[in-house]
Amino acid sequence: MIIVEYIDEIWPQYPLLPIDPYERAQARFWVKYADDIIPAVGALFSSRDVEERKNNIEKIWEHLRVVEEQCFSYEKKLFGGDTINIVDIAIGSTINFLVTIEDIIEVKILDGEKFPHLYSWFNNFKGTPIINENLPNQEKMVASIIKLRNTKVVNN
């Protein structure tokens, strides 16, 4: 997110952070919150048994519930309204990583019935032209993560 803030400063004509100090602080809070979800997703990926996997899924669901209720509890195309902002990038990157892990472990976590607003928002996010054109290829991401995982197993 430091790079995203840098981009925001270099090209101020396309602001990613709100100008209002209060809204800016809220955006930074949600960026940090999105970062805090990553360790839970990593723990799920490295779960060793069914019980551990269930516990890790519950932890992720707790995080997603907060995002669903606090960020997207009402119909909103994107967090920033109609344009991408730093919160969309942070949460979108995290959810995209989660969806990649879902593909690898073959377990659905971002369920449209359980998290309808977040699920809808993620589809809007991915459908935004600038995001759609720049999202990493899902198959390549899966292959890279599996390769990394296998390398760690061999080295341990």
N, C-alpha and C positions, 0 to 999 in steps of 0.2 A: 504494500500500500504506500510505502514511501515513494516508490517510482510513480505511482498514480498521483500523489500530491505534487511531485516534481512536474509532471505533465500539466497538472492544473495551473501551476505557477508560470510555466513557459508559454502556454497558450490560454491566457485568461479570457479570450473571446469564446471559449467553449468550457465554461466552468463545470467542474465535477463536484466541488464542495460548495455548499450554500454560502451566500454572502452574509446573511444574518448570523451574528455570533452564537445565538442560542441554537439555531438550526445546524450550524457548523459543529457545535459541541455534540449535538445529538447524532449527527452523521459519524463523527469520530467514535462515539460510543458504539454504534452499530458495526462499524468497521472492526473495532476491537472484539466485539462479541462474535462476529463471523470468524475471526482468527482463533478464538477460544473453542470453536467447534472442531477445528482440524485435529487436535489430539484425540478427541473421541472417535473420529472417523479412522484415524490411524490405529487406535486400540481395537476397533472392530476388525480391521483388516488383518491384524496380527492375533486375533482371538484363537485360542488353542482348542477350545471345546464348545459344545452347544450352550452350556450354561453361561460361560463367559461371553459368548456371542450375544445371547439374549440380554444380558446386563448392559453390554455396550450399545446395543440397539436402543434400549430404554433410555440410556443417557443421551443419545443422539436425538431421540424423539422429544426429550425434555427441552433440549435446545431449539428444535424445530417448532415446538409448541409456542415457545416464547416469541420466536420470529413471526410465526403465523398470527398470534394474537396482538402483538405490539406493532408490527410493521405492515401487515397485510390483512388486518381483520375486516377491512372494508374493501370493496373493489377498487383497485388501484392498478393501473397498467404497469407502472414502474414506481420504485420508491420515491423518485424525484418528480413524479407526475407523468409527463409525456416524454421526458428526456432522461437518458442514462445519467446517473450520478455515482459518486464514489461508493455509496452503500450498495447500489445495484451491482457494481463490479465486485465488491468484497463478498457479498452474500452469493452472488451468481457464481463466482469462482469456487467458493466452498461447496455449493450445491452441485456444481459440475464435477468436482472431485468426488463427492459422495456418490453421484450417479455412476461414475466410472468404477468405484469400488463395488457398487451393487452389481455391475456387469461381471466383475471378477468373481465375487463370492456367491453370485446367483441368489441374492436375497433382496427383495424390494423394501426400501426404507422410506423413500419419498413417495408416499401413497397419496393419490389424488383424492381419495375418500377421507383419509385421516387429516390431510392438510390441503383442503381445496383452494384456499387463497394463495398459499405459498406455491402450490403446484401450478396454478394459473399464472402467477407472477413469473415463475421460472420459464414457462413456455413463452410468455411475452418477452422476457429478457433474451432468450435464445433466438426469438424471431426478429428482434431488432436488427436491421441490416448490418450495422457496424459490428455488433457482437457475432452475428451469424457468420460473417465473413472472416472473423478472426479467432473463433473458438478452435482449439486444437482438435485434430481428427480423433474421434473417440476410439477407434480401433488401434491407432498408434499409441494413444495414451494407455490403453489396457495392456498392449504388448510391452510397453516400456516399464510399467509398474510390475508386471509379472516377471520381466527380466531382472529388474532390481531386486525383487523379492527372492528370486532363485539365486541370485548372486550372494545375497546376505545369508541364505541357508547354506550354501556351499562354503562360504568363508567362516561360518560359525562352527 
